[in-house]
Amino acid sequence: MSMRRDRRPLPIQLREEILAIIEQDGLGPGDRLPSEVAIANRFGVGRTTAREALKLLEQDGTVHVRHGSGRFVSQVATLERPITRLESVTEMMHSLGYSVVNQVVSVSVRRPRAEEAASLGLSEADSVVRLERVRRHGDEPLIYSMDVIPRDLIPGPVDDVDWSGSLLELLEAGGTRVTSAIAQLCVELLPEAGQQAIGKRTSEPWILLVHRNLDADGHVVIFSHDYHRYDRFTFNVFRQRA
């Protein structure tokens, strides 16, 4: 089974498979999910693994429990993005129904700034790749991104890389798999570099996600600042009382 070749813990892998079921079967808010037993049998895993995967979906608000009735797709699953879900920007935009045009604004190799070095576990004498991009729906800019990656994770000349695709897939092709992320959510004005990149001035706030993406060994391999249009994106944080 392809899941078992994945290095992530089985409940995390199974969570992604259940999300695929929701999408493929066209399940909407209020629709009932298959039972723990049905999911365990379908994917050839233990019932405990199925229960843990479903619990992860409950924690990010995608699924809710009606005691005595089962688990159901939540209303927020289609209206908002759980901040606990790790996905590429391109995957997120596609899932929300946007066409995606990835505009590469700049790619450079340089020494890391102090915050970048600290976040990536590098010295200020090391080299990083700094990638600046704008994600558009048609001609409309929706996301401005700045990503910093250790140079030694990118084999070969930087100019030979297609930087318009998913960084997660790019790193995985080189043997580095991103398995988790630590994210900070805040609201800020788009920086001057971002305003130049999107080609217009704006005084509206943008939703900023600062990501530290980690590999299976816990090393930060991408340090990202993603600015999202506040009027096009909403993120939910599911909180549960103990």
BELWODA-V762331 format. One record per residue. RES is the residue in one small letter. PSI is psi in whole degrees, -180 to 180 (999 if undefined). BURIAL is + if it has 9 or more other C-alpha atoms within 8 Angstrom, else -. D_LAST is the distance of its C-alpha to the last C-alpha in Angstrom with 1 decimal. Layout:
BEGIN
res:RES psi:PSI burial:BURIAL d_last:D_LAST
res:RES psi:PSI burial:BURIAL d_last:D_LAST
END
This chain:
BEGIN
res:m psi:138 burial:- d_last:35.7
res:s psi:-31 burial:- d_last:35.1
res:m psi:-36 burial:- d_last:31.4
res:r psi:-11 burial:- d_last:32.3
res:r psi:-6 burial:- d_last:34.5
res:d psi:138 burial:- d_last:31.6
res:r psi:-10 burial:- d_last:30.3
res:r psi:158 burial:- d_last:26.6
res:p psi:145 burial:- d_last:24.2
res:l psi:-42 burial:+ d_last:24.8
res:p psi:-35 burial:+ d_last:21.4
res:i psi:-42 burial:+ d_last:21.9
res:q psi:-44 burial:+ d_last:25.5
res:l psi:-34 burial:+ d_last:24.6
res:r psi:-44 burial:+ d_last:22.2
res:e psi:-36 burial:- d_last:25.3
res:e psi:-38 burial:- d_last:27.4
res:i psi:-38 burial:- d_last:25.1
res:l psi:-38 burial:- d_last:25.3
res:a psi:-38 burial:- d_last:29.1
res:i psi:-45 burial:- d_last:29.1
res:i psi:-44 burial:+ d_last:27.5
res:e psi:-47 burial:- d_last:30.3
res:q psi:-37 burial:- d_last:33.1
res:d psi:1 burial:- d_last:32.6
res:g psi:33 burial:- d_last:32.3
res:l psi:134 burial:+ d_last:29.0
res:g psi:-179 burial:+ d_last:27.9
res:p psi:130 burial:+ d_last:25.1
res:g psi:-13 burial:- d_last:24.6
res:d psi:145 burial:- d_last:26.3
res:r psi:139 burial:+ d_last:25.0
res:l psi:159 burial:+ d_last:24.4
res:p psi:157 burial:- d_last:26.1
res:s psi:167 burial:- d_last:24.4
res:e psi:-44 burial:+ d_last:22.9
res:v psi:-43 burial:- d_last:26.3
res:a psi:-41 burial:- d_last:28.3
res:i psi:-43 burial:+ d_last:26.7
res:a psi:-44 burial:+ d_last:27.0
res:n psi:-39 burial:+ d_last:30.6
res:r psi:-37 burial:- d_last:31.4
res:f psi:4 burial:- d_last:30.5
res:g psi:38 burial:- d_last:31.4
res:v psi:170 burial:- d_last:28.1
res:g psi:160 burial:- d_last:26.1
res:r psi:-32 burial:+ d_last:23.7
res:t psi:-41 burial:- d_last:20.9
res:t psi:-43 burial:+ d_last:21.8
res:a psi:-42 burial:+ d_last:21.7
res:r psi:-42 burial:+ d_last:18.3
res:e psi:-39 burial:+ d_last:16.9
res:a psi:-43 burial:+ d_last:18.9
res:l psi:-35 burial:+ d_last:17.7
res:k psi:-38 burial:- d_last:14.0
res:l psi:-40 burial:+ d_last:15.2
res:l psi:-32 burial:+ d_last:16.8
res:e psi:-40 burial:+ d_last:13.7
res:q psi:-32 burial:+ d_last:11.9
res:d psi:5 burial:+ d_last:15.1
res:g psi:3 burial:+ d_last:15.5
res:t psi:-32 burial:+ d_last:18.7
res:v psi:143 burial:+ d_last:17.7
res:h psi:157 burial:+ d_last:15.8
res:v psi:134 burial:+ d_last:15.6
res:r psi:108 burial:- d_last:17.6
res:h psi:128 burial:- d_last:17.1
res:g psi:-10 burial:- d_last:20.6
res:s psi:-31 burial:- d_last:22.0
res:g psi:-163 burial:+ d_last:20.7
res:r psi:142 burial:+ d_last:19.5
res:f psi:153 burial:+ d_last:21.1
res:v psi:131 burial:+ d_last:21.9
res:s psi:158 burial:+ d_last:20.2
res:q psi:-38 burial:+ d_last:22.4
res:v psi:-14 burial:+ d_last:21.2
res:a psi:-31 burial:+ d_last:22.3
res:t psi:-13 burial:+ d_last:25.9
res:l psi:-27 burial:- d_last:25.6
res:e psi:164 burial:+ d_last:23.7
res:r psi:122 burial:+ d_last:23.2
res:p psi:129 burial:+ d_last:19.7
res:i psi:-16 burial:+ d_last:20.0
res:t psi:-10 burial:- d_last:18.3
res:r psi:125 burial:- d_last:21.4
res:l psi:117 burial:- d_last:24.2
res:e psi:158 burial:- d_last:27.5
res:s psi:159 burial:+ d_last:30.9
res:v psi:-41 burial:- d_last:31.9
res:t psi:-43 burial:+ d_last:34.6
res:e psi:-44 burial:- d_last:32.3
res:m psi:-47 burial:+ d_last:30.1
res:m psi:-41 burial:+ d_last:33.1
res:h psi:-42 burial:+ d_last:34.7
res:s psi:-24 burial:- d_last:31.6
res:l psi:3 burial:- d_last:31.7
res:g psi:9 burial:- d_last:35.4
res:y psi:142 burial:- d_last:37.1
res:s psi:153 burial:+ d_last:40.1
res:v psi:124 burial:+ d_last:39.8
res:v psi:116 burial:- d_last:42.6
res:n psi:109 burial:+ d_last:41.7
res:q psi:117 burial:+ d_last:44.1
res:v psi:115 burial:+ d_last:44.5
res:v psi:-46 burial:+ d_last:45.4
res:s psi:151 burial:- d_last:46.0
res:v psi:128 burial:+ d_last:45.6
res:s psi:154 burial:- d_last:46.6
res:v psi:127 burial:+ d_last:46.5
res:r psi:179 burial:- d_last:46.2
res:r psi:146 burial:+ d_last:44.7
res:p psi:145 burial:+ d_last:41.0
res:r psi:168 burial:- d_last:40.1
res:a psi:-45 burial:- d_last:38.2
res:e psi:-38 burial:- d_last:34.8
res:e psi:-44 burial:+ d_last:35.6
res:a psi:-43 burial:+ d_last:36.8
res:a psi:-42 burial:+ d_last:33.8
res:s psi:-36 burial:+ d_last:31.4
res:l psi:-2 burial:+ d_last:33.5
res:g psi:36 burial:- d_last:34.4
res:l psi:166 burial:+ d_last:38.1
res:s psi:162 burial:- d_last:40.9
res:e psi:-4 burial:+ d_last:42.6
res:a psi:-11 burial:- d_last:45.6
res:d psi:173 burial:- d_last:43.9
res:s psi:147 burial:+ d_last:44.3
res:v psi:158 burial:+ d_last:41.8
res:v psi:128 burial:+ d_last:42.3
res:r psi:122 burial:+ d_last:41.3
res:l psi:129 burial:+ d_last:40.9
res:e psi:126 burial:+ d_last:40.9
res:r psi:158 burial:+ d_last:40.5
res:v psi:131 burial:+ d_last:40.3
res:r psi:126 burial:+ d_last:38.7
res:r psi:151 burial:+ d_last:40.7
res:h psi:102 burial:+ d_last:40.7
res:g psi:-125 burial:- d_last:44.5
res:d psi:-1 burial:- d_last:45.7
res:e psi:119 burial:- d_last:42.6
res:p psi:130 burial:+ d_last:40.5
res:l psi:-32 burial:+ d_last:36.8
res:i psi:135 burial:+ d_last:35.4
res:y psi:128 burial:+ d_last:36.9
res:s psi:142 burial:+ d_last:35.8
res:m psi:120 burial:+ d_last:36.7
res:d psi:139 burial:+ d_last:36.0
res:v psi:129 burial:+ d_last:37.0
res:i psi:138 burial:+ d_last:37.6
res:p psi:133 burial:+ d_last:39.3
res:r psi:-34 burial:+ d_last:42.9
res:d psi:-7 burial:- d_last:43.2
res:l psi:-8 burial:+ d_last:40.7
res:i psi:103 burial:+ d_last:43.2
res:p psi:146 burial:- d_last:46.3
res:g psi:-177 burial:- d_last:49.7
res:p psi:136 burial:- d_last:50.8
res:v psi:-34 burial:- d_last:48.2
res:d psi:-16 burial:- d_last:50.7
res:d psi:-5 burial:- d_last:50.8
res:v psi:139 burial:- d_last:47.1
res:d psi:102 burial:- d_last:46.0
res:w psi:5 burial:- d_last:43.3
res:s psi:-10 burial:- d_last:42.8
res:g psi:-163 burial:+ d_last:40.4
res:s psi:128 burial:+ d_last:36.9
res:l psi:-33 burial:- d_last:36.4
res:l psi:-44 burial:+ d_last:33.9
res:e psi:-36 burial:- d_last:36.7
res:l psi:-47 burial:+ d_last:39.3
res:l psi:-39 burial:+ d_last:37.5
res:e psi:-37 burial:+ d_last:36.8
res:a psi:-27 burial:- d_last:40.5
res:g psi:6 burial:+ d_last:41.3
res:g psi:6 burial:- d_last:39.0
res:t psi:115 burial:+ d_last:35.9
res:r psi:123 burial:+ d_last:32.8
res:v psi:123 burial:+ d_last:29.9
res:t psi:-18 burial:+ d_last:26.7
res:s psi:172 burial:+ d_last:24.0
res:a psi:148 burial:+ d_last:23.8
res:i psi:124 burial:- d_last:22.2
res:a psi:139 burial:+ d_last:22.5
res:q psi:131 burial:- d_last:22.8
res:l psi:130 burial:- d_last:23.1
res:c psi:177 burial:- d_last:25.4
res:v psi:127 burial:- d_last:28.3
res:e psi:163 burial:- d_last:31.8
res:l psi:149 burial:- d_last:35.4
res:l psi:129 burial:+ d_last:37.1
res:p psi:166 burial:- d_last:39.0
res:e psi:-41 burial:- d_last:42.8
res:a psi:-38 burial:- d_last:42.9
res:g psi:-39 burial:+ d_last:40.7
res:q psi:-38 burial:+ d_last:42.9
res:q psi:-38 burial:+ d_last:45.9
res:a psi:-39 burial:+ d_last:44.4
res:i psi:-11 burial:+ d_last:43.6
res:g psi:22 burial:- d_last:47.1
res:k psi:158 burial:- d_last:46.3
res:r psi:142 burial:- d_last:45.1
res:t psi:139 burial:- d_last:41.8
res:s psi:9 burial:- d_last:40.1
res:e psi:150 burial:- d_last:37.0
res:p psi:150 burial:+ d_last:33.6
res:w psi:150 burial:+ d_last:32.3
res:i psi:120 burial:+ d_last:28.7
res:l psi:125 burial:+ d_last:28.7
res:l psi:118 burial:+ d_last:26.7
res:v psi:115 burial:+ d_last:27.4
res:h psi:139 burial:+ d_last:26.9
res:r psi:103 burial:+ d_last:27.4
res:n psi:130 burial:+ d_last:27.9
res:l psi:148 burial:+ d_last:27.8
res:d psi:-176 burial:+ d_last:29.7
res:a psi:-20 burial:+ d_last:28.7
res:d psi:4 burial:- d_last:29.7
res:g psi:12 burial:- d_last:27.5
res:h psi:135 burial:+ d_last:30.4
res:v psi:123 burial:+ d_last:30.3
res:v psi:-15 burial:+ d_last:33.0
res:i psi:131 burial:+ d_last:32.8
res:f psi:114 burial:+ d_last:32.0
res:s psi:146 burial:+ d_last:31.8
res:h psi:111 burial:+ d_last:31.9
res:d psi:116 burial:+ d_last:31.6
res:y psi:122 burial:+ d_last:32.4
res:h psi:140 burial:+ d_last:31.7
res:r psi:125 burial:+ d_last:33.4
res:y psi:-27 burial:+ d_last:31.1
res:d psi:0 burial:- d_last:32.8
res:r psi:-16 burial:- d_last:32.4
res:f psi:140 burial:+ d_last:29.0
res:t psi:133 burial:- d_last:25.5
res:f psi:139 burial:- d_last:22.4
res:n psi:149 burial:+ d_last:18.9
res:v psi:115 burial:+ d_last:15.6
res:f psi:122 burial:- d_last:12.7
res:r psi:136 burial:- d_last:9.5
res:q psi:135 burial:- d_last:6.3
res:r psi:134 burial:- d_last:3.8
res:a psi:999 burial:- d_last:0.0
END
